[in-house]
């Protein structure tokens, strides 16, 4: 048990040293990706749908693209940091756009997991899915307001 705990501490420490504040949502997204993929397979089999390698590959490709979207967010953050530094200012927070993108993706994955579990037939507290959808909507609204104020 100590080796497993040590492994996870090492992985988290390594990720935090590289990604800083972005590490937490990225690691959460990784966990959600795995859970979503597994629950998706179980949901498909519970609906008597065939599990096809083409659909499976497409699902994995979508999940890889999620990380590419976070990288694009980090690139936007780098451009903002460069522009701010060029203007002679200091930006205290790194990865703002990338973190918002990652949190939004985590909310999407949680929604998908909950929908898969409903398809599987698992009893779900009535507040859970609407709560996560509300969080996702709030992220959308707040980021839209923030970008409109800057324009």
C-alpha positions as CSV (number, residue, x, y, z in Angstrom):
1,X,0.0,0.0,0.0
2,X,2.9,2.4,0.8
3,X,4.3,1.8,-2.7
4,X,1.0,2.6,-4.3
5,X,0.7,5.8,-2.2
6,X,4.3,6.7,-3.0
7,X,3.7,6.2,-6.7
8,X,0.7,8.5,-6.7
9,X,2.5,11.1,-4.6
10,X,5.4,11.0,-7.1
11,X,3.2,11.3,-10.1
12,X,1.3,14.2,-8.6
13,X,4.5,16.0,-7.4
14,X,6.0,15.6,-10.9
15,X,2.8,16.9,-12.6
16,X,2.6,19.8,-10.2
17,X,6.3,20.7,-10.8
18,X,5.7,20.8,-14.6
19,X,2.2,22.2,-14.8
20,X,1.7,24.1,-11.6
21,X,-2.0,24.9,-10.9
22,X,-2.9,23.2,-14.2
23,X,-1.9,19.8,-12.8
24,X,-5.0,19.3,-10.6
25,X,-7.6,19.7,-13.4
26,X,-5.4,17.8,-15.9
27,X,-5.1,14.8,-13.5
28,X,-8.8,15.0,-12.7
29,X,-9.5,15.0,-16.4
30,X,-7.3,11.9,-16.8
31,X,-9.3,10.1,-14.1
32,X,-12.6,11.2,-15.6
33,X,-11.4,10.0,-19.1
34,X,-10.7,6.6,-17.8
35,X,-14.0,6.3,-15.8
36,X,-16.0,7.7,-18.8
37,X,-14.5,5.2,-21.2
38,X,-15.2,2.3,-18.8
39,X,-18.7,3.4,-18.1
40,X,-19.3,4.0,-21.8
41,X,-18.3,0.5,-22.6
42,X,-20.6,-0.9,-19.8
43,X,-23.5,1.3,-20.9
44,X,-23.1,0.2,-24.5
45,X,-23.2,-3.5,-23.5
46,X,-26.2,-2.9,-21.2
47,X,-28.1,-1.5,-24.2
48,X,-27.0,-4.6,-26.2
49,X,-25.0,-2.4,-28.6
50,X,-22.0,-4.0,-30.2
51,X,-18.7,-2.6,-29.0
52,X,-16.9,-1.7,-32.2
53,X,-13.2,-0.9,-32.4
54,X,-13.9,2.0,-34.8
55,X,-16.2,3.6,-32.2
56,X,-13.7,2.9,-29.5
57,X,-10.9,4.4,-31.5
58,X,-13.1,7.5,-32.1
59,X,-13.7,7.8,-28.4
60,X,-10.0,7.6,-27.6
61,X,-9.3,10.1,-30.3
62,X,-11.8,12.6,-28.8
63,X,-10.2,12.2,-25.4
64,X,-6.7,12.9,-26.9
65,X,-8.1,16.0,-28.6
66,X,-9.3,17.2,-25.1
67,X,-5.6,17.4,-24.1
68,X,-4.8,19.1,-27.3
69,X,-7.4,21.7,-26.5
70,X,-5.8,22.3,-23.1
71,X,-2.4,22.7,-25.0
72,X,-4.1,25.3,-27.2
73,X,-5.3,27.1,-24.0
74,X,-1.8,27.0,-22.7
75,X,-0.5,28.5,-26.0
76,X,-3.1,31.3,-25.6
77,X,-1.8,31.8,-22.1
78,X,1.7,32.0,-23.4
79,X,0.7,34.6,-25.9
80,X,-1.0,36.7,-23.2
81,X,2.0,36.4,-20.9
82,X,4.3,37.5,-23.7
83,X,2.1,40.5,-24.6
84,X,1.8,41.5,-20.9
85,X,5.6,41.1,-20.4
86,X,6.3,43.1,-23.6
87,X,4.1,45.9,-22.1
88,X,6.3,45.9,-19.1
89,X,3.7,44.3,-16.8
90,X,3.9,41.3,-14.6
91,X,1.3,38.5,-14.8
92,X,1.1,36.6,-11.5
93,X,-1.1,33.7,-12.7
94,X,-0.1,31.3,-15.4
95,X,-2.3,29.0,-17.4
96,X,-5.6,30.9,-16.8
97,X,-7.1,29.9,-20.1
98,X,-5.8,26.4,-20.0
99,X,-7.2,25.9,-16.5
100,X,-10.7,27.1,-17.5
101,X,-10.6,24.8,-20.5
102,X,-9.5,21.9,-18.4
103,X,-12.2,22.5,-15.7
104,X,-14.8,22.8,-18.5
105,X,-13.7,19.5,-19.9
106,X,-13.8,17.8,-16.5
107,X,-17.4,19.1,-16.1
108,X,-18.2,17.6,-19.5
109,X,-16.7,14.3,-18.6
110,X,-18.5,14.1,-15.3
111,X,-21.8,14.8,-17.2
112,X,-21.0,12.0,-19.6
113,X,-20.1,9.6,-16.7
114,X,-23.4,10.4,-14.9
115,X,-25.4,9.8,-18.2
116,X,-23.6,6.5,-18.7
117,X,-24.4,5.4,-15.2
118,X,-28.1,6.3,-15.8
119,X,-28.0,4.2,-19.0
120,X,-26.5,1.4,-17.0
121,X,-29.4,1.6,-14.6
122,X,-27.7,3.0,-11.5
123,X,-29.9,5.1,-9.2
124,X,-28.8,8.7,-9.3
125,X,-29.6,11.4,-6.8
126,X,-31.9,13.8,-8.5
127,X,-29.7,16.9,-7.8
128,X,-26.4,15.5,-9.2
129,X,-26.7,15.8,-13.0
130,X,-28.5,19.2,-12.9
131,X,-25.8,20.4,-10.4
132,X,-22.9,19.5,-12.7
133,X,-24.7,20.9,-15.7
134,X,-25.2,24.1,-13.8
135,X,-21.5,24.3,-12.9
136,X,-20.7,23.8,-16.6
137,X,-23.1,26.5,-17.6
138,X,-21.7,28.9,-15.0
139,X,-18.2,28.3,-16.4
140,X,-19.5,29.2,-19.8
141,X,-21.3,32.3,-18.6
142,X,-18.4,33.6,-16.5
143,X,-15.8,33.1,-19.2
144,X,-18.1,34.8,-21.8
145,X,-18.6,37.8,-19.5
146,X,-14.9,38.0,-18.8
147,X,-14.0,38.0,-22.5
148,X,-16.8,40.5,-23.4
149,X,-15.5,42.9,-20.8
150,X,-12.0,42.8,-22.3
151,X,-13.2,43.6,-25.8
